[in-house]
Amino acid sequence: MNPTPLTLTWYGHACFGLRAGDHSLLIDPYRPGGFGGKMALPPIDDTFDAVVVTHEHDDHAALDALIHPAPRIETGQLGPFTIARTRVFHDEYGGRRRGGTTDILSVEVSGRRLVHLGDVGHSPRQGDLDALRAARRIDLLIVPVGGYFTIGSAQAWEWCRALSPRVVVPTHAADPRVDLNLRPIAHFLASSPLPVEEVGRSVECGEALLSFRNRVIVMGTSAHRSHALTPRHPAA
């Protein structure tokens, strides 16, 4: 039996939508115009069955800014989606520098598994890996790569190597619409041992993406990808 078609859409920053048939889930909605106008991202105008967030910061948990409000859920079952969490820190100092904890979200749907690392700010610990490896293999790993507020490229690759996902989706990086101190995705891609594929803002998570070779996909519009792939700062 063929699995339900699953589509991943990137809205900006660390916000993604998942659609499986008639069911939908939004992850980490940002606040348009947040941080004094630094988050110059458009409102999210799509509808969702529910919203799940990794942590309470305004660029990840702005449910009140959604045009079409949806209920927030924490863990458990929502239609075909099964949601679990692993608690980690926002930085290398037990959360004291960047604002406490953040969750890693694991979403299983129709025989596929997506993991969103939230704003993790440290290298993987054995307990984190044990928790994440207890379920089925990770098909898509959404990993922050912009540094400063989260891990940067070197630690992002530590997580990727440790978890061995089929597809890596870098996020939370420099964006012409977000005036935050973030490094471009290009710094992460420069040390990639995997082939890199540029895609649009939505991608179908089917056999063509998941069944052949492991890869990195860079999501977004052509203008965003052009910016993201051009370093603006010295590599760190």
C-alpha positions in Angstrom: 0.0 0.0 0.0 1.4 3.4 -1.0 1.9 5.9 1.9 -0.1 9.1 2.1 1.6 11.8 0.0 3.6 14.0 2.4 4.6 17.6 1.5 7.1 19.8 3.4 6.8 23.6 3.0 9.3 26.1 4.3 7.8 29.5 5.3 10.9 31.2 6.5 13.4 31.1 9.4 12.6 27.8 11.2 8.9 27.5 10.3 7.7 24.5 8.3 4.4 23.1 7.3 3.6 19.4 6.9 0.7 18.1 4.8 -0.3 14.5 4.6 -3.5 14.0 2.6 -6.2 16.1 4.3 -4.2 16.6 7.5 -1.7 19.4 8.3 0.7 20.5 11.0 2.6 23.8 11.3 6.0 23.9 13.1 7.5 27.0 14.8 5.6 30.0 13.4 7.5 33.3 13.6 6.0 36.7 14.2 6.0 38.9 11.1 7.7 42.1 12.0 9.0 40.7 15.2 12.1 41.9 17.0 11.4 45.5 16.2 10.9 44.8 12.5 13.9 42.6 12.0 11.7 39.6 11.1 10.5 41.1 7.8 8.8 37.8 6.8 5.2 37.6 5.4 2.2 36.5 7.4 1.5 32.8 7.2 -1.8 32.7 5.2 -2.3 28.9 5.0 -4.6 26.9 7.3 -3.5 24.1 9.5 -5.1 21.5 11.8 -2.7 22.3 14.6 0.6 24.0 15.6 3.5 22.6 17.4 6.5 24.6 18.7 10.0 23.8 19.8 10.2 26.6 22.4 8.6 29.8 23.5 10.8 32.4 21.7 8.8 34.9 19.5 10.4 33.7 16.3 9.2 30.2 16.9 6.0 30.3 18.9 3.9 33.3 17.5 0.6 31.4 17.4 -1.3 34.7 18.0 0.1 36.1 14.8 -1.4 33.4 12.5 -4.0 34.7 10.1 -5.9 31.4 10.5 -5.6 30.4 14.2 -5.0 26.7 15.0 -4.8 24.8 18.3 -1.4 24.1 19.8 -0.5 20.5 20.6 2.4 19.1 22.6 2.8 15.4 22.0 0.8 12.4 21.0 -1.4 11.8 18.0 -3.0 14.3 15.6 -4.5 12.4 12.6 -1.7 10.6 11.0 1.0 12.6 12.9 2.7 11.2 16.0 4.7 13.8 17.8 7.4 13.3 20.4 9.9 15.6 22.1 13.5 15.6 23.4 14.5 18.4 25.7 17.9 20.1 24.9 19.6 23.4 25.6 19.7 26.6 23.6 23.5 27.0 24.2 26.6 25.2 25.5 26.0 26.7 29.0 22.8 24.9 30.1 20.7 27.6 28.5 22.0 30.4 30.6 23.2 32.5 27.6 20.5 32.0 25.0 17.3 31.6 26.9 16.9 28.2 28.5 15.8 25.0 26.8 14.4 24.1 23.4 12.8 20.8 22.3 13.7 18.6 19.4 10.5 17.5 17.7 10.1 14.1 16.1 7.1 13.7 13.8 6.2 10.3 12.4 3.6 10.1 9.6 2.7 7.3 7.1 5.9 5.4 7.7 8.2 8.4 7.4 9.9 10.4 10.2 10.9 14.1 10.3 13.0 15.5 13.1 13.3 19.3 13.7 16.2 20.2 16.0 14.6 23.5 17.1 17.2 26.0 18.4 19.6 23.5 19.8 22.9 25.2 20.8 25.3 22.4 21.6 26.8 19.2 20.3 24.8 16.0 20.6 25.0 14.3 23.9 24.7 10.5 24.3 21.3 10.8 26.0 19.9 13.0 23.2 21.1 10.4 20.6 19.7 7.5 22.5 16.3 9.2 22.7 16.3 10.1 19.0 17.5 6.7 17.9 14.9 4.8 19.8 12.4 5.3 17.0 12.6 4.5 13.3 15.3 6.0 11.1 15.1 9.7 10.4 14.0 10.5 6.9 14.3 14.3 7.1 16.5 16.2 9.6 15.8 19.9 9.9 18.9 21.4 11.4 19.8 25.1 12.4 23.1 26.2 10.8 23.2 30.0 11.3 25.2 30.1 14.5 25.2 32.7 17.3 21.6 31.8 18.5 22.0 28.1 17.7 24.7 25.7 16.6 26.7 26.7 13.5 27.9 24.6 10.6 30.5 22.5 12.5 28.1 21.3 15.2 25.3 21.0 12.7 27.4 18.4 10.9 28.0 16.6 14.2 24.3 16.1 14.6 23.9 15.0 11.0 26.7 12.4 11.2 25.4 11.1 14.5 21.8 10.7 13.3 22.4 9.7 9.7 19.2 11.0 8.1 18.3 10.4 4.5 17.8 14.1 3.8 19.3 17.1 5.6 17.3 20.4 5.5 19.4 23.3 6.8 17.5 26.3 8.3 17.7 29.2 10.7 20.4 30.8 8.6 21.0 34.2 6.9 18.0 35.5 5.0 17.6 38.9 3.3 14.3 39.2 5.1 15.7 38.6 8.6 18.0 41.2 10.1 19.7 38.9 12.6 23.3 37.9 13.1 23.1 34.6 11.2 25.6 33.0 8.8 24.6 31.8 5.3 23.8 28.2 4.5 26.8 28.3 2.3 29.1 27.9 5.3 27.3 24.7 6.2 27.3 23.4 2.6 31.1 24.1 2.2 31.9 21.1 4.3 29.1 18.9 3.1 30.0 15.2 2.4 26.6 14.8 0.7 25.3 16.1 -2.7 23.3 19.3 -2.5 20.0 19.9 -4.3 18.2 23.2 -4.5 14.5 22.9 -4.4 11.5 25.3 -4.1 9.7 26.3 -0.9 7.7 23.0 -1.0 9.0 19.5 -1.7 7.2 16.1 -1.8 8.7 13.6 0.6 8.2 10.6 -1.5 10.4 7.8 -3.0 12.1 10.2 -5.4 13.5 12.2 -2.4 13.9 9.5 0.3 14.7 6.2 -1.4 17.9 6.6 -3.4 20.8 8.7 -2.1 21.3 10.7 1.0 21.5 14.4 0.3 21.1 18.0 1.5 18.2 20.1 0.2 18.2 23.9 0.2 14.6 25.2 0.3 13.2 28.5 -0.6 12.6 30.8 -3.5 15.3 31.3 -6.1 16.0 34.8 -4.7 16.4 33.5 -1.2 18.6 30.6 -2.3 20.9 32.9 -4.2 21.4 35.0 -1.1 21.8 32.0 1.2 24.4 30.4 -0.9 26.6 33.5 -1.0 28.6 34.0 2.2 28.5 37.6 3.6 30.7 37.1 6.7 34.0 35.3 7.3 33.6 31.6 8.0 33.8 30.7 11.7 
